[in-house]
Amino acid sequence: MRRFIYYCNMNEWELQHLLTERWRRNRFEFDSEKFDLVCWELMFPSWGICDKNRTWGEKSVDFIFYSQMSHRFLVCEIKNIIKGRKDFLSAFCQTIERTCCFTDQYSVHKIENAMKECYHLAINERGGVQFELPEILFPINPKIEMLLLAIDFPKKSVVEFEIWNTMSLSDLQAETKKYATNKEFNRFQTLTINEIIQLHDRKVKIMNIEL
């Protein structure tokens, strides 16, 4: 219980720092596969790395993982505790929007440079500088999946989450309009059907963070 409270009291940056260190030491496990941590705080459209002490200002995705077994990427957003339906829907939409950015703009050159920048300039809180990188041969046309991680999800909204995964883009955009606008809802409203069509897997997966 104390461990749970400790993690819950972290802000999002602190949680990401801790998880970055963990997943650099031991690869991330999902779907019975081991995934390499490729980069974190990847910004769009520059594909630079967000660092509050150095460069920031663009939207970014929390983590990018890659499995050398199934040759697929995970585009991953991290939240501490998601407390209600609106926050859950916002995180859900954010994960889709960032995955659309990653899919639309992806190239082998960009992802290789992003990985180098992350590891070569990593601050101590993220595990420090590392010049020897995981040896990964990135594919030209990879499989890309969406993953939302949180310490805890609102129990009453998990069933609705399954419904969201079956909804059309226009219906999801209408769903966000039931709430007062926020930055992520605004970004989601700009998505087009062509951006959604290019996604390899259009379902967001969720997973609790192991404490």
JOLIN-V609198 format. One record per residue. N is the residue number from 1. RES is the residue in three letters. SS is DSSP state (alpha for helix, beta for strand, coil for the rest). PHI is phi in radians with two decimals (* if undefined). OMEGA is omega in whole degrees, 0 to 359 (999 if undefined). Layout:
n=N res=RES ss=SS phi=PHI omega=OMEGA
n=N res=RES ss=SS phi=PHI omega=OMEGA
This chain:
n=1 res=MET ss=coil phi=* omega=179
n=2 res=ARG ss=alpha phi=-1.07 omega=179
n=3 res=ARG ss=alpha phi=-1.10 omega=179
n=4 res=PHE ss=alpha phi=-1.06 omega=180
n=5 res=ILE ss=alpha phi=-1.10 omega=179
n=6 res=TYR ss=alpha phi=-1.03 omega=180
n=7 res=TYR ss=alpha phi=-1.19 omega=182
n=8 res=CYS ss=alpha phi=-1.14 omega=181
n=9 res=ASN ss=coil phi=-1.42 omega=177
n=10 res=MET ss=coil phi=-1.26 omega=168
n=11 res=ASN ss=coil phi=-1.44 omega=187
n=12 res=GLU ss=alpha phi=-1.12 omega=178
n=13 res=TRP ss=alpha phi=-1.10 omega=181
n=14 res=GLU ss=alpha phi=-1.09 omega=178
n=15 res=LEU ss=alpha phi=-1.12 omega=179
n=16 res=GLN ss=alpha phi=-1.13 omega=177
n=17 res=HIS ss=alpha phi=-1.02 omega=182
n=18 res=LEU ss=alpha phi=-1.07 omega=182
n=19 res=LEU ss=alpha phi=-1.21 omega=177
n=20 res=THR ss=alpha phi=-1.04 omega=178
n=21 res=GLU ss=alpha phi=-1.02 omega=182
n=22 res=ARG ss=alpha phi=-1.08 omega=186
n=23 res=TRP ss=alpha phi=-1.39 omega=171
n=24 res=ARG ss=alpha phi=-1.36 omega=178
n=25 res=ARG ss=alpha phi=-1.31 omega=183
n=26 res=ASN ss=coil phi=-2.28 omega=185
n=27 res=ARG ss=coil phi=-1.02 omega=181
n=28 res=PHE ss=beta phi=-1.27 omega=181
n=29 res=GLU ss=beta phi=-1.89 omega=180
n=30 res=PHE ss=beta phi=-2.68 omega=180
n=31 res=ASP ss=coil phi=0.98 omega=179
n=32 res=SER ss=coil phi=1.09 omega=177
n=33 res=GLU ss=beta phi=-2.18 omega=174
n=34 res=LYS ss=beta phi=-1.71 omega=180
n=35 res=PHE ss=beta phi=-1.98 omega=173
n=36 res=ASP ss=beta phi=-1.35 omega=173
n=37 res=LEU ss=beta phi=-1.40 omega=184
n=38 res=VAL ss=beta phi=-1.46 omega=180
n=39 res=CYS ss=beta phi=-2.82 omega=181
n=40 res=TRP ss=beta phi=-2.44 omega=181
n=41 res=GLU ss=beta phi=0.90 omega=179
n=42 res=LEU ss=beta phi=-1.35 omega=185
n=43 res=MET ss=beta phi=-1.66 omega=176
n=44 res=PHE ss=beta phi=-2.17 omega=8
n=45 res=PRO ss=coil phi=-1.65 omega=187
n=46 res=SER ss=coil phi=-1.30 omega=187
n=47 res=TRP ss=coil phi=1.10 omega=169
n=48 res=GLY ss=coil phi=-1.47 omega=181
n=49 res=ILE ss=beta phi=-1.89 omega=180
n=50 res=CYS ss=coil phi=-1.23 omega=178
n=51 res=ASP ss=beta phi=-2.50 omega=185
n=52 res=LYS ss=coil phi=-1.10 omega=179
n=53 res=ASN ss=coil phi=-1.69 omega=187
n=54 res=ARG ss=coil phi=-2.36 omega=181
n=55 res=THR ss=beta phi=-2.57 omega=181
n=56 res=TRP ss=coil phi=-2.85 omega=177
n=57 res=GLY ss=coil phi=2.18 omega=176
n=58 res=GLU ss=coil phi=-1.74 omega=173
n=59 res=LYS ss=beta phi=-1.19 omega=183
n=60 res=SER ss=beta phi=-2.51 omega=175
n=61 res=VAL ss=beta phi=-1.91 omega=189
n=62 res=ASP ss=beta phi=-1.18 omega=184
n=63 res=PHE ss=beta phi=-2.50 omega=171
n=64 res=ILE ss=beta phi=-2.12 omega=178
n=65 res=PHE ss=beta phi=-2.01 omega=177
n=66 res=TYR ss=beta phi=-2.47 omega=177
n=67 res=SER ss=beta phi=-1.78 omega=178
n=68 res=GLN ss=coil phi=-1.41 omega=178
n=69 res=MET ss=coil phi=-1.45 omega=182
n=70 res=SER ss=coil phi=-1.77 omega=178
n=71 res=HIS ss=coil phi=0.99 omega=180
n=72 res=ARG ss=beta phi=-2.32 omega=174
n=73 res=PHE ss=beta phi=-1.67 omega=165
n=74 res=LEU ss=beta phi=-2.01 omega=173
n=75 res=VAL ss=beta phi=-1.67 omega=195
n=76 res=CYS ss=beta phi=-2.16 omega=171
n=77 res=GLU ss=beta phi=-1.87 omega=183
n=78 res=ILE ss=beta phi=-2.04 omega=173
n=79 res=LYS ss=beta phi=-2.30 omega=176
n=80 res=ASN ss=beta phi=-1.28 omega=175
n=81 res=ILE ss=beta phi=-1.98 omega=176
n=82 res=ILE ss=coil phi=-1.60 omega=194
n=83 res=LYS ss=coil phi=-1.64 omega=184
n=84 res=GLY ss=coil phi=-2.68 omega=185
n=85 res=ARG ss=alpha phi=-1.09 omega=181
n=86 res=LYS ss=alpha phi=-1.08 omega=180
n=87 res=ASP ss=alpha phi=-1.12 omega=178
n=88 res=PHE ss=alpha phi=-1.14 omega=179
n=89 res=LEU ss=alpha phi=-1.10 omega=179
n=90 res=SER ss=alpha phi=-1.09 omega=179
n=91 res=ALA ss=alpha phi=-1.15 omega=177
n=92 res=PHE ss=alpha phi=-1.04 omega=180
n=93 res=CYS ss=alpha phi=-1.15 omega=178
n=94 res=GLN ss=alpha phi=-1.05 omega=180
n=95 res=THR ss=alpha phi=-1.09 omega=178
n=96 res=ILE ss=alpha phi=-1.16 omega=184
n=97 res=GLU ss=alpha phi=-1.11 omega=180
n=98 res=ARG ss=alpha phi=-1.17 omega=179
n=99 res=THR ss=alpha phi=-1.17 omega=175
n=100 res=CYS ss=alpha phi=-1.09 omega=178
n=101 res=CYS ss=alpha phi=-1.06 omega=182
n=102 res=PHE ss=alpha phi=-1.08 omega=182
n=103 res=THR ss=alpha phi=-1.14 omega=184
n=104 res=ASP ss=alpha phi=-1.17 omega=188
n=105 res=GLN ss=alpha phi=-1.80 omega=187
n=106 res=TYR ss=coil phi=-1.06 omega=166
n=107 res=SER ss=coil phi=-2.64 omega=179
n=108 res=VAL ss=alpha phi=-1.05 omega=180
n=109 res=HIS ss=alpha phi=-1.04 omega=182
n=110 res=LYS ss=alpha phi=-1.13 omega=184
n=111 res=ILE ss=alpha phi=-1.25 omega=176
n=112 res=GLU ss=alpha phi=-1.13 omega=179
n=113 res=ASN ss=alpha phi=-1.16 omega=179
n=114 res=ALA ss=alpha phi=-1.12 omega=179
n=115 res=MET ss=alpha phi=-1.11 omega=179
n=116 res=LYS ss=alpha phi=-1.07 omega=181
n=117 res=GLU ss=alpha phi=-1.08 omega=180
n=118 res=CYS ss=alpha phi=-1.04 omega=187
n=119 res=TYR ss=alpha phi=-1.33 omega=182
n=120 res=HIS ss=alpha phi=-1.33 omega=183
n=121 res=LEU ss=coil phi=-2.07 omega=185
n=122 res=ALA ss=coil phi=-1.08 omega=176
n=123 res=ILE ss=coil phi=-1.28 omega=183
n=124 res=ASN ss=alpha phi=-1.01 omega=181
n=125 res=GLU ss=alpha phi=-1.12 omega=180
n=126 res=ARG ss=alpha phi=-1.77 omega=177
n=127 res=GLY ss=coil phi=1.90 omega=177
n=128 res=GLY ss=coil phi=1.41 omega=184
n=129 res=VAL ss=coil phi=-1.16 omega=177
n=130 res=GLN ss=coil phi=-2.50 omega=183
n=131 res=PHE ss=coil phi=-1.67 omega=176
n=132 res=GLU ss=coil phi=-1.53 omega=186
n=133 res=LEU ss=coil phi=-1.71 omega=173
n=134 res=PRO ss=coil phi=-0.99 omega=179
n=135 res=GLU ss=coil phi=-1.44 omega=183
n=136 res=ILE ss=coil phi=-2.25 omega=173
n=137 res=LEU ss=coil phi=-1.72 omega=184
n=138 res=PHE ss=coil phi=-1.26 omega=179
n=139 res=PRO ss=coil phi=-1.38 omega=178
n=140 res=ILE ss=coil phi=-1.27 omega=180
n=141 res=ASN ss=coil phi=-2.15 omega=186
n=142 res=PRO ss=coil phi=-1.41 omega=167
n=143 res=LYS ss=beta phi=-1.39 omega=183
n=144 res=ILE ss=beta phi=-2.32 omega=180
n=145 res=GLU ss=beta phi=-2.15 omega=184
n=146 res=MET ss=beta phi=-1.93 omega=180
n=147 res=LEU ss=beta phi=-2.45 omega=175
n=148 res=LEU ss=beta phi=-1.96 omega=180
n=149 res=LEU ss=beta phi=-1.91 omega=175
n=150 res=ALA ss=beta phi=-2.68 omega=174
n=151 res=ILE ss=beta phi=-1.13 omega=180
n=152 res=ASP ss=beta phi=-2.66 omega=178
n=153 res=PHE ss=coil phi=-1.94 omega=177
n=154 res=PRO ss=coil phi=-1.18 omega=187
n=155 res=LYS ss=alpha phi=-1.01 omega=185
n=156 res=LYS ss=alpha phi=-1.21 omega=185
n=157 res=SER ss=alpha phi=-1.74 omega=183
n=158 res=VAL ss=alpha phi=-1.12 omega=177
n=159 res=VAL ss=alpha phi=-1.13 omega=179
n=160 res=GLU ss=alpha phi=-1.11 omega=177
n=161 res=PHE ss=alpha phi=-0.96 omega=178
n=162 res=GLU ss=alpha phi=-1.09 omega=178
n=163 res=ILE ss=alpha phi=-1.19 omega=179
n=164 res=TRP ss=alpha phi=-0.97 omega=182
n=165 res=ASN ss=coil phi=-1.18 omega=179
n=166 res=THR ss=coil phi=-1.79 omega=186
n=167 res=MET ss=coil phi=-1.43 omega=175
n=168 res=SER ss=coil phi=-1.28 omega=178
n=169 res=LEU ss=alpha phi=-1.02 omega=183
n=170 res=SER ss=alpha phi=-1.11 omega=179
n=171 res=ASP ss=alpha phi=-1.20 omega=177
n=172 res=LEU ss=alpha phi=-1.15 omega=178
n=173 res=GLN ss=alpha phi=-1.10 omega=176
n=174 res=ALA ss=alpha phi=-1.16 omega=179
n=175 res=GLU ss=alpha phi=-1.09 omega=180
n=176 res=THR ss=alpha phi=-1.17 omega=182
n=177 res=LYS ss=coil phi=-1.30 omega=176
n=178 res=LYS ss=coil phi=-1.29 omega=185
n=179 res=TYR ss=coil phi=-2.05 omega=172
n=180 res=ALA ss=coil phi=-1.03 omega=187
n=181 res=THR ss=coil phi=-1.15 omega=170
n=182 res=ASN ss=coil phi=-2.46 omega=186
n=183 res=LYS ss=alpha phi=-1.04 omega=183
n=184 res=GLU ss=alpha phi=-1.27 omega=176
n=185 res=PHE ss=alpha phi=-1.09 omega=179
n=186 res=ASN ss=alpha phi=-1.07 omega=179
n=187 res=ARG ss=alpha phi=-1.13 omega=181
n=188 res=PHE ss=alpha phi=-1.15 omega=180
n=189 res=GLN ss=alpha phi=-1.12 omega=182
n=190 res=THR ss=coil phi=-1.49 omega=181
n=191 res=LEU ss=coil phi=-1.14 omega=178
n=192 res=THR ss=coil phi=-1.97 omega=180
n=193 res=ILE ss=alpha phi=-1.09 omega=179
n=194 res=ASN ss=alpha phi=-1.13 omega=178
n=195 res=GLU ss=alpha phi=-1.21 omega=179
n=196 res=ILE ss=alpha phi=-1.25 omega=182
n=197 res=ILE ss=alpha phi=-1.04 omega=184
n=198 res=GLN ss=coil phi=-1.31 omega=179
n=199 res=LEU ss=coil phi=-1.18 omega=181
n=200 res=HIS ss=coil phi=-1.28 omega=178
n=201 res=ASP ss=coil phi=-2.32 omega=188
n=202 res=ARG ss=coil phi=-1.58 omega=179
n=203 res=LYS ss=coil phi=-1.85 omega=173
n=204 res=VAL ss=beta phi=-1.38 omega=174
n=205 res=LYS ss=beta phi=-1.77 omega=178
n=206 res=ILE ss=beta phi=-2.12 omega=182
n=207 res=MET ss=beta phi=-2.76 omega=175
n=208 res=ASN ss=beta phi=-1.33 omega=176
n=209 res=ILE ss=coil phi=-1.27 omega=177
n=210 res=GLU ss=coil phi=-1.30 omega=183
n=211 res=LEU ss=coil phi=-1.61 omega=999
